[in-house]
């Protein structure tokens, strides 16, 4: 079994440097101000779903240890837009972050603490030394035991100081809508009358409720969830008592099916990791799917490299989901399609039978086309269906527009199902973005969240971080018989984080959910479209100088107190390594057990990226004892993309911490 890496040296924490601070009442915070407290530095960026998961994981820990623990969010942006201080301030408000946040736009503090992935957690002890370095999410159990150990140790030494931290809550702001996320038109009778025709259903995400807006886009006709104080939570029942937690996508079922199942509207209740149903006539809110526990990759399946696909069963309330971000009723599939952002997959749900299935995606984060079951996605956030029955996807973290060709119009033999295929129309990968129109293969987006198919065959995107609405038009024959090449253009720009776009009922206007303006706006469909070229770029991550030739890679992992590595089926650790370009690695690529690898770096390549995925499985249990048959088990996983520059005489080894305890 692989030996884990554990470090004993004490390293003094570096000062917290950046552009400024939020949630501190305008004051800067230094390490000296935090002396005597246990500090968790949470390196995050607001585009990252894993970072948002960590924010929620930390809340109970912060409450339990409020007099000894201070969390400091270090915001180190991935995308250009995330370096905008106004956008960061809006994100801190939107996600109700109740701890100080350091604005680190130049990755100064990120580099000082050797952070290499979003999210990264660094724990500092009350004397100002680094106690642990953790990558990824799912560390709350280990953090709890670590904080308990540090409290006991430093209380005994007299170096623990109890009392309030530097957090200063911001003044509340009253708004009709607060960070709305998604919208759908009401196109049929809802609630026993046709009075809703022409209205819009909107996820009022920041108020944790669903609202029906009148045609003026400001009058709230009725709402579900939140109550008078806009409380979040999970509770079924009547509209006033029901509770949601940052709901996003919503879709309306066909009338006949709605009558059969007892609800009209399906809601992606994102932070609750559930699907909810709303009966428009009675107002009742019910839970349709999800047990409220965030879905993680199965440790044994992940270790074996098996792809999980197909049906998950017909007991939807017993199945875990992970941050469902959008939902769509697909007439072609006869199911609700779900953008499962947290696991980078597409699920389906059959309201009639309760069956949940994985429709596309392995759960690995990235951009990979091909068969639906083998494809890779990255925070799928927007869905739409075109007239051919194909499912279009705003794949936000790869800044891409993708489509699942369902094969509805295929020539499959009778009784033989067509195989869905995934195709990318715009986008290059996890770290490529920009604002460029023109030919789709060279066009660039920046973290799009919404998508809608238009009757003319074109597709619109809410290009969120570019503040724009973009249009993709496939190659087609013009009226004069000439062939028109596929193209990307800009419909509108200058918007504040548009997260959804749809066609208004009159067909002459577009309706845009302008999230950071807290409103829905109408935009006339232009006669001519803009052509923008502000370039293509990549996330600017610090480059590591490495030596060509033999190169050692090691991943640090130490199981938390109360857990042990799960070696019941062999080595519980796994390391996967690849590179861009592929010829950067002459040897050492691939997937194998263990957390150490010797690589051969090509001296003829000057720079590139090492792509590294590490996994470790641990279960509750004491060292020296067998793991109980039904013990709770945990899969620790992190993906790194390490930009490297090859230089003779540079370092010939690299150690990354999955969970390094000092």
KOLDOMAR-658615 format. One record per residue (C-alpha): residue in one letter; x, y negated, z negated. Coordinates in nm, 2 decimals. Layout:
BEGIN
A  X  Y  Z $
...
***
This chain:
BEGIN
X  0.00  0.00  0.00 $
X  0.12  -0.35  0.08 $
X  0.29  -0.53  -0.21 $
X  0.12  -0.87  -0.27 $
X  0.33  -1.18  -0.30 $
X  0.32  -1.36  -0.63 $
X  0.54  -1.66  -0.71 $
X  0.66  -1.76  -1.06 $
X  0.83  -2.09  -0.99 $
X  0.66  -2.41  -1.12 $
X  0.63  -2.68  -0.86 $
X  0.55  -3.04  -0.95 $
X  0.24  -3.18  -0.77 $
X  0.30  -3.46  -0.51 $
X  0.13  -3.80  -0.55 $
X  -0.21  -3.84  -0.38 $
X  -0.16  -4.09  -0.10 $
X  -0.41  -4.20  0.17 $
X  -0.60  -4.50  0.31 $
X  -0.84  -4.53  0.01 $
X  -1.08  -4.37  -0.23 $
X  -1.45  -4.30  -0.23 $
X  -1.67  -4.23  -0.54 $
X  -1.43  -4.41  -0.78 $
X  -1.60  -4.75  -0.80 $
X  -1.33  -4.90  -0.57 $
X  -1.03  -4.78  -0.79 $
X  -0.73  -4.58  -0.67 $
X  -0.66  -4.26  -0.86 $
X  -0.31  -4.14  -0.94 $
X  -0.18  -3.81  -1.07 $
X  -0.10  -3.99  -1.40 $
X  -0.47  -4.08  -1.43 $
X  -0.55  -3.70  -1.40 $
X  -0.29  -3.58  -1.65 $
X  -0.45  -3.36  -1.91 $
X  -0.72  -3.23  -1.67 $
X  -0.73  -2.92  -1.45 $
X  -0.75  -3.06  -1.09 $
X  -0.88  -2.88  -0.78 $
X  -0.76  -3.05  -0.46 $
X  -1.01  -2.96  -0.19 $
X  -0.86  -3.02  0.15 $
X  -1.17  -3.05  0.38 $
X  -1.31  -3.21  0.69 $
X  -1.67  -3.28  0.74 $
X  -1.72  -3.09  1.07 $
X  -1.62  -2.76  0.91 $
X  -1.90  -2.52  0.79 $
X  -1.65  -2.33  0.57 $
X  -1.56  -2.66  0.40 $
X  -1.93  -2.73  0.34 $
X  -1.97  -2.38  0.19 $
X  -1.68  -2.46  -0.05 $
X  -1.85  -2.79  -0.16 $
X  -2.15  -2.58  -0.27 $
X  -1.93  -2.31  -0.43 $
X  -1.76  -2.56  -0.64 $
X  -2.07  -2.74  -0.78 $
X  -2.15  -2.48  -1.06 $
X  -1.78  -2.47  -1.15 $
X  -1.77  -2.85  -1.18 $
X  -2.08  -2.86  -1.39 $
X  -1.96  -2.58  -1.63 $
X  -1.62  -2.74  -1.69 $
X  -1.72  -3.10  -1.65 $
X  -1.51  -3.22  -1.94 $
X  -1.18  -3.05  -1.84 $
X  -1.20  -3.01  -1.46 $
X  -1.17  -3.28  -1.19 $
X  -1.22  -3.20  -0.82 $
X  -1.06  -3.43  -0.57 $
X  -1.18  -3.40  -0.22 $
X  -0.89  -3.47  0.02 $
X  -1.04  -3.55  0.35 $
X  -0.79  -3.46  0.62 $
X  -0.97  -3.50  0.96 $
X  -0.96  -3.25  1.25 $
X  -1.15  -3.46  1.50 $
X  -1.08  -3.82  1.60 $
X  -1.43  -3.93  1.49 $
X  -1.37  -3.79  1.14 $
X  -1.09  -4.04  1.09 $
X  -1.35  -4.33  1.10 $
X  -1.39  -4.45  0.74 $
X  -1.76  -4.53  0.80 $
X  -1.83  -4.18  0.93 $
X  -1.65  -4.04  0.62 $
X  -1.85  -4.25  0.38 $
X  -2.17  -4.13  0.55 $
X  -2.06  -3.77  0.52 $
X  -1.98  -3.81  0.15 $
X  -2.33  -3.95  0.10 $
X  -2.50  -3.69  0.32 $
X  -2.35  -3.39  0.14 $
X  -2.41  -3.55  -0.20 $
X  -2.04  -3.51  -0.30 $
X  -2.02  -3.58  -0.68 $
X  -1.64  -3.61  -0.72 $
X  -1.37  -3.85  -0.60 $
X  -1.27  -3.83  -0.24 $
X  -0.93  -3.94  -0.10 $
X  -0.93  -4.06  0.26 $
X  -0.63  -3.90  0.42 $
X  -0.66  -3.99  0.79 $
X  -0.29  -3.94  0.87 $
X  -0.27  -3.60  0.69 $
X  -0.01  -3.75  0.45 $
X  -0.13  -3.56  0.14 $
X  -0.22  -3.26  0.36 $
X  0.14  -3.23  0.46 $
X  0.27  -3.30  0.11 $
X  0.08  -2.99  -0.02 $
X  0.16  -2.78  0.29 $
X  -0.21  -2.74  0.37 $
X  -0.24  -2.55  0.71 $
X  -0.61  -2.47  0.73 $
X  -0.96  -2.61  0.65 $
X  -1.06  -2.55  0.38 $
X  -0.75  -2.52  0.15 $
X  -0.77  -2.54  -0.23 $
X  -0.48  -2.64  -0.45 $
X  -0.51  -2.61  -0.83 $
X  -0.30  -2.83  -1.06 $
X  -0.26  -2.76  -1.43 $
X  -0.30  -3.03  -1.69 $
X  0.08  -3.10  -1.69 $
X  0.08  -3.18  -1.32 $
X  0.22  -2.85  -1.18 $
X  0.07  -2.65  -0.90 $
X  -0.10  -2.34  -1.04 $
X  -0.25  -2.19  -0.72 $
X  -0.28  -2.24  -0.35 $
X  -0.59  -2.09  -0.18 $
X  -0.71  -2.08  0.18 $
X  -1.06  -2.03  0.30 $
X  -1.39  -1.99  0.11 $
X  -1.52  -1.73  -0.14 $
X  -1.27  -1.81  -0.42 $
X  -1.52  -1.92  -0.68 $
X  -1.50  -1.60  -0.90 $
X  -1.12  -1.62  -0.90 $
X  -1.12  -1.99  -0.96 $
X  -1.35  -1.94  -1.26 $
X  -1.11  -1.69  -1.43 $
X  -0.81  -1.91  -1.34 $
X  -0.97  -2.22  -1.50 $
X  -1.06  -2.02  -1.81 $
X  -0.70  -1.91  -1.84 $
X  -0.57  -2.27  -1.79 $
X  -0.81  -2.41  -2.05 $
X  -0.70  -2.15  -2.31 $
X  -0.33  -2.20  -2.23 $
X  -0.33  -2.58  -2.24 $
X  -0.57  -2.62  -2.53 $
X  -0.32  -2.41  -2.73 $
X  -0.03  -2.63  -2.61 $
X  -0.22  -2.95  -2.68 $
X  -0.19  -3.06  -2.32 $
X  -0.56  -3.04  -2.23 $
X  -0.76  -3.36  -2.26 $
X  -1.14  -3.34  -2.27 $
X  -1.37  -3.62  -2.15 $
X  -1.51  -3.78  -1.84 $
X  -1.32  -3.79  -1.51 $
X  -1.28  -4.08  -1.26 $
X  -1.60  -4.01  -1.06 $
X  -1.83  -4.31  -1.02 $
X  -2.17  -4.23  -0.85 $
X  -2.27  -4.47  -0.57 $
X  -2.58  -4.68  -0.58 $
X  -2.88  -4.49  -0.43 $
X  -3.03  -4.61  -0.10 $
X  -3.40  -4.58  -0.02 $
X  -3.49  -4.48  0.34 $
X  -3.79  -4.33  0.52 $
X  -3.56  -4.06  0.67 $
X  -3.22  -3.96  0.54 $
X  -2.97  -3.80  0.78 $
X  -3.24  -3.63  1.00 $
X  -3.11  -3.32  1.17 $
X  -3.34  -3.17  1.44 $
X  -3.67  -3.25  1.60 $
X  -3.93  -3.06  1.81 $
X  -4.24  -3.19  1.98 $
X  -4.59  -3.07  1.88 $
X  -4.73  -2.93  2.20 $
X  -5.03  -2.73  2.06 $
X  -5.29  -2.76  1.80 $
X  -5.14  -2.75  1.45 $
X  -5.35  -2.72  1.14 $
X  -5.70  -2.67  1.28 $
X  -5.71  -2.98  1.50 $
X  -5.54  -3.14  1.80 $
X  -5.46  -3.46  1.62 $
X  -5.09  -3.36  1.60 $
X  -5.05  -3.35  1.98 $
X  -4.77  -3.59  2.08 $
X  -4.63  -3.60  1.72 $
X  -4.29  -3.47  1.63 $
X  -4.17  -3.23  1.36 $
X  -3.84  -3.34  1.21 $
X  -3.60  -3.19  0.96 $
X  -3.55  -3.48  0.71 $
X  -3.23  -3.31  0.60 $
X  -3.10  -3.56  0.34 $
X  -3.44  -3.56  0.18 $
X  -3.46  -3.18  0.18 $
X  -3.80  -3.17  0.36 $
X  -3.98  -3.13  0.69 $
X  -4.19  -3.42  0.81 $
X  -4.44  -3.47  1.09 $
X  -4.39  -3.81  1.25 $
X  -4.65  -4.01  1.45 $
X  -4.57  -4.12  1.80 $
X  -4.42  -4.45  1.67 $
X  -4.14  -4.23  1.52 $
X  -4.16  -4.40  1.18 $
X  -4.50  -4.31  1.03 $
X  -4.49  -3.99  0.82 $
X  -4.82  -3.81  0.89 $
X  -4.74  -3.53  0.64 $
X  -4.45  -3.35  0.48 $
X  -4.34  -3.02  0.33 $
X  -4.09  -3.00  0.05 $
X  -3.88  -3.24  -0.16 $
X  -4.15  -3.38  -0.37 $
X  -4.15  -3.75  -0.48 $
X  -3.79  -3.74  -0.59 $
X  -3.67  -3.55  -0.28 $
X  -3.54  -3.26  -0.49 $
X  -3.35  -2.97  -0.32 $
X  -3.38  -2.61  -0.41 $
X  -3.57  -2.29  -0.31 $
X  -3.93  -2.26  -0.39 $
X  -4.23  -2.14  -0.19 $
X  -4.58  -2.27  -0.23 $
X  -4.79  -2.58  -0.14 $
X  -4.62  -2.88  0.04 $
X  -4.56  -3.08  -0.27 $
X  -4.41  -2.80  -0.48 $
X  -4.21  -2.63  -0.21 $
X  -3.83  -2.69  -0.20 $
X  -3.57  -2.67  0.08 $
X  -3.20  -2.73  0.08 $
X  -3.06  -2.94  0.38 $
X  -3.30  -2.78  0.64 $
X  -3.19  -2.82  1.00 $
X  -3.35  -2.65  1.30 $
X  -3.72  -2.58  1.34 $
X  -3.94  -2.42  1.61 $
X  -4.31  -2.38  1.66 $
X  -4.45  -2.03  1.73 $
X  -4.71  -1.95  2.00 $
X  -5.06  -1.99  1.87 $
X  -5.16  -1.62  1.90 $
X  -4.85  -1.50  1.72 $
X  -4.88  -1.77  1.45 $
X  -5.24  -1.65  1.38 $
X  -5.11  -1.29  1.35 $
X  -4.82  -1.36  1.11 $
X  -4.98  -1.65  0.91 $
X  -4.73  -1.93  0.98 $
X  -4.68  -2.18  1.26 $
X  -4.34  -2.33  1.21 $
X  -4.00  -2.15  1.14 $
X  -3.73  -2.36  0.96 $
X  -3.36  -2.30  0.94 $
X  -3.32  -2.37  0.56 $
X  -2.94  -2.41  0.60 $
X  -2.79  -2.44  0.26 $
X  -3.04  -2.19  0.11 $
X  -2.92  -1.94  0.38 $
X  -3.28  -1.85  0.46 $
X  -3.55  -1.88  0.72 $
X  -3.87  -2.04  0.60 $
X  -4.22  -2.04  0.74 $
X  -4.49  -2.32  0.73 $
X  -4.86  -2.26  0.77 $
X  -4.97  -2.59  0.93 $
X  -5.33  -2.55  0.82 $
X  -5.29  -2.45  0.46 $
X  -4.95  -2.62  0.41 $
X  -4.81  -2.31  0.25 $
X  -4.43  -2.26  0.27 $
X  -4.30  -1.90  0.25 $
X  -3.96  -1.74  0.28 $
X  -3.93  -1.52  0.59 $
X  -3.57  -1.39  0.58 $
X  -3.26  -1.42  0.37 $
X  -3.19  -1.33  0.01 $
X  -3.02  -1.66  -0.07 $
X  -2.68  -1.50  -0.09 $
X  -2.44  -1.62  0.18 $
X  -2.36  -1.35  0.43 $
X  -1.99  -1.25  0.46 $
X  -1.82  -1.00  0.68 $
X  -1.85  -0.65  0.54 $
X  -1.50  -0.57  0.39 $
X  -1.48  -0.21  0.52 $
X  -1.61  -0.29  0.87 $
X  -1.38  -0.59  0.89 $
X  -1.09  -0.38  0.78 $
X  -1.16  -0.12  1.05 $
X  -1.21  -0.39  1.32 $
X  -1.56  -0.26  1.40 $
X  -1.80  -0.50  1.56 $
X  -2.14  -0.53  1.38 $
X  -2.42  -0.57  1.63 $
X  -2.78  -0.48  1.69 $
X  -3.06  -0.44  1.43 $
X  -2.99  -0.52  1.07 $
X  -3.33  -0.38  0.96 $
X  -3.69  -0.48  0.90 $
X  -3.66  -0.58  0.54 $
X  -3.56  -0.95  0.61 $
X  -3.58  -1.06  0.25 $
X  -3.30  -0.82  0.16 $
X  -3.06  -0.93  0.43 $
X  -2.80  -1.21  0.37 $
X  -2.78  -1.50  0.62 $
X  -2.51  -1.77  0.64 $
X  -2.60  -2.13  0.72 $
X  -2.86  -2.09  0.99 $
X  -2.84  -2.42  1.18 $
X  -3.09  -2.41  1.45 $
X  -3.39  -2.19  1.55 $
X  -3.56  -2.14  1.89 $
X  -3.87  -1.95  2.00 $
X  -3.76  -1.76  2.31 $
X  -4.05  -1.66  2.53 $
X  -3.81  -1.44  2.73 $
X  -3.69  -1.24  2.43 $
X  -4.02  -1.26  2.24 $
X  -3.82  -1.35  1.92 $
X  -3.69  -1.64  1.73 $
X  -3.32  -1.70  1.82 $
X  -3.10  -1.83  1.53 $
X  -2.77  -2.02  1.55 $
X  -2.60  -1.86  1.25 $
X  -2.33  -2.12  1.21 $
X  -2.18  -1.97  0.90 $
X  -2.08  -1.64  1.07 $
X  -2.03  -1.79  1.42 $
X  -2.30  -1.56  1.57 $
X  -2.65  -1.56  1.73 $
X  -2.92  -1.37  1.55 $
X  -3.28  -1.29  1.64 $
X  -3.58  -1.25  1.42 $
X  -3.91  -1.08  1.52 $
X  -4.20  -1.24  1.33 $
X  -4.43  -0.95  1.40 $
X  -4.21  -0.68  1.26 $
X  -3.96  -0.87  1.04 $
X  -3.66  -0.72  1.22 $
X  -3.34  -0.92  1.21 $
X  -3.07  -0.85  1.47 $
X  -2.73  -0.97  1.58 $
X  -2.77  -1.08  1.94 $
X  -2.43  -1.22  2.01 $
X  -2.09  -1.28  1.85 $
X  -1.85  -1.06  1.66 $
X  -1.82  -1.31  1.37 $
X  -1.47  -1.41  1.47 $
X  -1.43  -1.79  1.51 $
X  -1.31  -1.91  1.85 $
X  -1.40  -1.93  2.22 $
X  -1.42  -1.59  2.40 $
X  -1.66  -1.51  2.68 $
X  -1.79  -1.18  2.81 $
X  -2.05  -0.94  2.68 $
X  -2.27  -1.09  2.41 $
X  -2.16  -0.84  2.14 $
X  -1.79  -0.90  2.20 $
X  -1.80  -1.28  2.24 $
X  -1.66  -1.53  1.99 $
X  -1.84  -1.85  1.88 $
X  -1.75  -2.13  1.64 $
X  -2.03  -2.29  1.44 $
X  -2.32  -2.25  1.69 $
X  -2.53  -2.56  1.61 $
X  -2.79  -2.62  1.89 $
X  -3.01  -2.39  2.10 $
X  -3.24  -2.43  2.40 $
X  -3.39  -2.20  2.66 $
X  -3.41  -2.28  3.03 $
X  -3.67  -2.17  3.29 $
X  -3.47  -1.86  3.38 $
X  -3.47  -1.74  3.02 $
X  -3.11  -1.81  2.95 $
X  -3.01  -1.94  2.61 $
X  -2.79  -2.25  2.60 $
X  -2.57  -2.32  2.30 $
X  -2.40  -2.63  2.16 $
X  -2.09  -2.46  2.01 $
X  -1.97  -2.74  1.79 $
X  -1.62  -2.64  1.66 $
X  -1.50  -2.55  2.01 $
X  -1.66  -2.87  2.14 $
X  -1.82  -2.66  2.41 $
X  -2.14  -2.60  2.61 $
X  -2.20  -2.23  2.64 $
X  -2.48  -2.01  2.78 $
X  -2.60  -1.65  2.72 $
X  -2.72  -1.52  3.05 $
X  -3.00  -1.29  2.92 $
X  -3.04  -1.11  3.25 $
X  -3.41  -1.19  3.26 $
X  -3.39  -1.23  3.64 $
X  -3.13  -0.95  3.69 $
X  -3.15  -0.65  3.92 $
X  -3.13  -0.39  3.64 $
X  -3.29  -0.06  3.72 $
X  -3.64  0.01  3.58 $
X  -3.62  0.10  3.21 $
X  -3.26  -0.02  3.19 $
X  -3.20  -0.34  2.99 $
X  -2.97  -0.60  3.13 $
X  -2.66  -0.67  2.94 $
X  -2.65  -1.04  2.81 $
X  -2.33  -1.22  2.91 $
X  -2.17  -1.53  2.75 $
X  -2.03  -1.80  2.98 $
X  -1.85  -2.13  2.89 $
X  -1.94  -2.43  3.11 $
X  -1.75  -2.70  2.92 $
X  -1.48  -2.66  2.66 $
X  -1.14  -2.51  2.60 $
X  -1.10  -2.40  2.24 $
X  -1.10  -2.48  1.87 $
X  -0.86  -2.77  1.89 $
X  -0.95  -2.92  2.23 $
X  -1.19  -3.21  2.26 $
X  -1.22  -3.56  2.42 $
X  -1.46  -3.78  2.61 $
X  -1.43  -3.70  2.98 $
X  -1.69  -3.66  3.26 $
X  -1.65  -3.51  3.60 $
X  -1.59  -3.15  3.70 $
X  -1.70  -2.92  3.41 $
X  -1.37  -2.74  3.39 $
X  -1.19  -3.06  3.30 $
X  -1.48  -3.23  3.11 $
X  -1.45  -3.27  2.73 $
X  -1.69  -3.31  2.44 $
X  -1.64  -3.38  2.07 $
X  -1.83  -3.16  1.83 $
X  -2.18  -3.14  1.99 $
X  -2.47  -3.04  1.77 $
X  -2.78  -3.05  2.00 $
X  -2.88  -2.93  2.34 $
X  -3.20  -2.92  2.56 $
X  -3.28  -2.78  2.90 $
X  -3.46  -3.01  3.14 $
X  -3.72  -2.91  3.41 $
X  -3.48  -3.02  3.69 $
X  -3.23  -2.75  3.58 $
X  -2.99  -2.98  3.41 $
X  -2.89  -2.96  3.04 $
X  -2.85  -3.25  2.79 $
X  -2.61  -3.24  2.50 $
X  -2.61  -3.45  2.18 $
X  -2.23  -3.51  2.19 $
X  -2.23  -3.60  1.82 $
X  -1.88  -3.72  1.75 $
X  -1.86  -3.91  2.07 $
X  -2.19  -4.09  1.98 $
X  -2.32  -4.00  2.32 $
X  -2.58  -3.81  2.52 $
X  -2.42  -3.60  2.80 $
X  -2.56  -3.42  3.10 $
X  -2.45  -3.10  3.26 $
X  -2.58  -3.03  3.61 $
X  -2.49  -2.70  3.78 $
X  -2.39  -2.67  4.14 $
X  -2.70  -2.68  4.36 $
X  -2.83  -2.75  4.71 $
X  -2.94  -3.11  4.77 $
X  -3.26  -3.20  4.96 $
X  -3.06  -3.24  5.28 $
X  -2.91  -2.89  5.25 $
X  -2.57  -2.99  5.14 $
X  -2.40  -2.83  4.84 $
X  -2.36  -3.05  4.53 $
X  -2.08  -2.95  4.29 $
X  -2.14  -2.90  3.92 $
X  -2.08  -3.21  3.72 $
X  -2.08  -3.37  3.37 $
X  -2.20  -3.73  3.32 $
X  -2.30  -3.96  3.04 $
X  -2.66  -4.06  2.98 $
X  -2.61  -4.30  2.68 $
X  -2.34  -4.39  2.44 $
X  -2.29  -4.61  2.13 $
X  -2.51  -4.39  1.91 $
X  -2.44  -4.30  1.54 $
X  -2.38  -3.92  1.53 $
X  -2.68  -3.80  1.75 $
X  -2.75  -3.45  1.64 $
X  -3.04  -3.36  1.87 $
X  -3.20  -3.47  2.20 $
X  -3.52  -3.37  2.37 $
X  -3.76  -3.49  2.64 $
X  -4.04  -3.71  2.52 $
X  -4.40  -3.62  2.60 $
X  -4.42  -3.87  2.89 $
X  -4.12  -3.72  3.07 $
X  -3.97  -4.06  3.13 $
X  -3.79  -4.10  2.80 $
X  -3.55  -3.90  2.59 $
X  -3.59  -3.87  2.21 $
X  -3.27  -3.87  2.02 $
X  -3.22  -3.78  1.65 $
X  -2.96  -4.05  1.55 $
X  -2.85  -3.89  1.22 $
X  -2.63  -4.16  1.08 $
X  -2.88  -4.44  1.17 $
X  -3.14  -4.23  0.98 $
X  -3.39  -4.26  1.26 $
X  -3.53  -4.12  1.59 $
X  -3.50  -4.34  1.89 $
X  -3.63  -4.33  2.25 $
X  -3.40  -4.38  2.54 $
X  -3.52  -4.43  2.90 $
X  -3.39  -4.16  3.14 $
X  -3.15  -4.36  3.36 $
X  -3.17  -4.37  3.74 $
X  -2.79  -4.34  3.75 $
X  -2.56  -4.18  3.50 $
X  -2.23  -4.31  3.36 $
X  -1.89  -4.15  3.44 $
X  -1.67  -4.18  3.14 $
X  -1.30  -4.08  3.12 $
X  -1.14  -4.15  2.78 $
X  -0.92  -3.85  2.81 $
X  -0.88  -3.51  2.67 $
X  -0.69  -3.45  2.35 $
X  -0.62  -3.19  2.08 $
X  -0.64  -3.20  1.70 $
X  -0.32  -3.35  1.58 $
X  -0.19  -3.10  1.33 $
X  0.17  -3.12  1.20 $
X  0.41  -2.91  1.40 $
X  0.65  -2.67  1.23 $
X  1.00  -2.63  1.36 $
X  1.09  -2.26  1.38 $
X  1.39  -2.06  1.50 $
X  1.36  -1.85  1.82 $
X  1.44  -1.48  1.79 $
X  1.36  -1.27  1.49 $
X  1.10  -1.45  1.27 $
X  0.95  -1.33  0.94 $
X  0.58  -1.39  0.85 $
X  0.44  -1.32  0.51 $
X  0.09  -1.39  0.36 $
X  0.07  -1.46  -0.02 $
X  -0.22  -1.29  -0.19 $
X  -0.28  -1.22  -0.56 $
X  -0.61  -1.07  -0.67 $
X  -0.79  -1.28  -0.93 $
X  -0.80  -1.17  -1.30 $
X  -1.08  -0.91  -1.33 $
X  -1.03  -0.79  -0.97 $
X  -0.79  -0.54  -0.80 $
X  -0.71  -0.46  -0.45 $
X  -0.95  -0.21  -0.30 $
X  -0.73  0.08  -0.19 $
X  -1.00  0.35  -0.19 $
X  -0.98  0.38  0.19 $
X  -0.62  0.29  0.25 $
X  -0.44  -0.04  0.27 $
X  -0.69  -0.31  0.19 $
X  -0.49  -0.59  0.36 $
X  -0.48  -0.67  0.73 $
X  -0.29  -0.91  0.95 $
X  -0.37  -1.02  1.31 $
X  -0.13  -1.23  1.51 $
X  -0.14  -1.38  1.86 $
X  -0.01  -1.69  2.03 $
X  -0.07  -1.96  2.28 $
X  0.09  -1.93  2.53 $
X  0.09  -1.55  2.51 $
X  0.46  -1.53  2.60 $
X  0.56  -1.72  2.29 $
X  0.55  -1.38  2.12 $
X  0.78  -1.12  2.27 $
X  0.70  -0.88  1.99 $
X  0.48  -0.86  1.68 $
X  0.14  -0.95  1.83 $
X  -0.16  -0.75  1.74 $
X  -0.36  -0.62  1.45 $
X  -0.22  -0.40  1.17 $
X  -0.23  -0.33  0.80 $
X  -0.02  -0.52  0.55 $
X  0.05  -0.89  0.49 $
X  0.41  -0.90  0.63 $
X  0.52  -0.90  0.99 $
X  0.85  -0.94  1.18 $
X  0.79  -1.14  1.50 $
X  1.02  -1.20  1.80 $
X  0.98  -1.56  1.93 $
X  1.06  -1.63  2.29 $
X  1.36  -1.87  2.32 $
X  1.24  -1.98  2.66 $
X  0.92  -2.13  2.52 $
X  0.96  -2.47  2.36 $
X  0.63  -2.50  2.18 $
X  0.30  -2.33  2.12 $
X  0.06  -2.21  1.85 $
X  0.07  -1.90  1.63 $
X  -0.28  -1.77  1.56 $
X  -0.29  -1.58  1.24 $
X  -0.58  -1.40  1.06 $
X  -0.52  -1.25  0.72 $
X  -0.77  -1.04  0.52 $
X  -0.76  -0.87  0.18 $
X  -1.03  -0.67  0.01 $
X  -1.06  -0.67  -0.37 $
X  -1.32  -0.54  -0.61 $
X  -1.42  -0.61  -0.97 $
X  -1.21  -0.38  -1.19 $
X  -0.91  -0.36  -1.42 $
X  -0.56  -0.27  -1.31 $
X  -0.48  0.09  -1.38 $
X  -0.84  0.20  -1.37 $
X  -1.05  0.34  -1.08 $
X  -1.29  0.10  -0.91 $
X  -1.65  0.19  -1.01 $
X  -1.86  0.32  -0.72 $
X  -2.10  0.02  -0.72 $
X  -1.85  -0.25  -0.81 $
X  -1.89  -0.59  -0.66 $
X  -1.63  -0.63  -0.38 $
X  -1.49  -0.94  -0.21 $
X  -1.34  -1.00  0.13 $
X  -1.08  -1.28  0.14 $
X  -1.01  -1.40  0.49 $
X  -0.85  -1.70  0.66 $
X  -0.76  -1.80  1.01 $
X  -0.46  -2.03  1.07 $
X  -0.35  -2.20  1.39 $
X  0.01  -2.31  1.33 $
X  0.16  -2.54  1.60 $
X  0.53  -2.46  1.63 $
X  0.83  -2.61  1.80 $
X  1.12  -2.38  1.87 $
X  1.46  -2.52  1.77 $
X  1.79  -2.34  1.72 $
X  1.88  -2.33  1.35 $
X  1.53  -2.41  1.23 $
X  1.35  -2.19  0.96 $
X  1.32  -1.83  1.05 $
X  1.04  -1.74  0.81 $
X  0.69  -1.86  0.72 $
X  0.48  -1.79  0.42 $
X  0.11  -1.88  0.41 $
X  -0.10  -1.84  0.10 $
X  -0.43  -1.66  0.12 $
X  -0.44  -1.67  -0.26 $
X  -0.11  -1.76  -0.40 $
X  -0.09  -1.79  -0.78 $
X  0.21  -1.95  -0.95 $
***
